Amino acid sequence: MGKTNTVLIVFYDNQVPFHVYYRGAEYKGYLHKKRTDVYDKCWAVGHSSDVCPKPNAVICTLCGTANPATAHPCTLKCLLCGQAHQTSDKTCPQRYQTLRLLIYRRQEKAKLQQQQYLSTMISTQDAHPERQEVKPCDTPLPQYHSNLEALWLTQPIKAATQESAPGAPFGICGTRGFGWSPPSTAATQSNPRHSYGKLG
């Protein structure tokens, strides 16, 4: 870190935490405001003296006039915002500013995610058109379905006492799965697999 007491931390998320924990200590965080560097020779922004493209340029520090005369009328003009103050003034509103490129990237990312979501929804509806609209069933239900409650009140007792072939299914509507009749005594004696006791 050197002699500085400030560390710049970049977060991937859009939200920045108020505190950062490092080695068991809590540090208060602040939103970083980018400072525009201005070289005091060419008064151009965004670079330092070692990479200046015009190291021999002579520009007035007050008005920004190139190659000024010794005595020329000066009017204060900032090269960053155009207001009446020096370019190196700390009160310049353009010197400390939020990263506009970062804001632009976040907006573009949000738009892209929204477009992808909409395209996914449209493709899903095109692939499954039957999901777009719920249509009522045109096939009429059988008659015994409408009278199912009445059948349940009369049939279960009679059906549970009747005897049939071993493993033969029975039910209210004659379909498999509504019940199971126990095997008869004769069938159990003739086929030992149906007996519930020990063999032999």
Residue pairs with C-beta under 8 A, 6 or more apart in sequence:
1 7
8 32
9 20
9 29
11 17
14 106
16 29
16 31
17 29
18 28
18 29
19 26
19 27
19 28
19 29
20 26
20 27
20 29
21 27
33 96
33 97
33 98
34 96
34 97
34 98
34 99
35 95
35 96
36 45
36 46
36 80
36 94
36 95
36 96
36 97
37 45
37 46
37 47
37 48
38 44
38 45
38 79
38 80
38 87
38 88
38 95
39 47
39 48
39 49
39 52
40 61
40 88
41 49
41 52
41 54
41 55
41 57
41 59
42 52
42 53
42 54
42 55
42 57
42 59
43 59
43 61
43 64
43 79
43 87
44 52
44 53
44 54
45 79
45 80
47 53
49 55
57 66
58 66
58 67
58 68
59 65
59 66
59 67
59 68
60 66
60 68
60 72
60 74
61 86
61 87
61 88
62 74
62 75
62 76
62 77
62 86
63 74
63 75
63 76
63 77
64 77
64 79
64 87
65 72
65 74
75 84
76 84
76 85
76 86
77 83
77 84
78 84
78 85
78 86
78 87
78 89
78 92
78 94
79 87
80 87
80 92
80 94
80 95
81 92
81 93
81 94
83 92
85 91
85 92
89 95
124 131
125 131
125 132
144 151
144 172
144 173
148 172
151 172
151 173
152 172
155 172
156 172
156 179
159 170
159 171
159 172
159 179
160 179
162 170
162 181
163 181
163 182
163 184
164 170
164 181
165 187
166 183
166 184
166 187
166 188
166 191
166 194
167 180
167 183
168 181
169 175
169 176
169 177
169 178
169 179
169 180
169 181
170 178
170 179
170 180
170 181
171 177
171 178
171 179
172 178
183 194
187 194
188 194
188 195
189 195
192 199
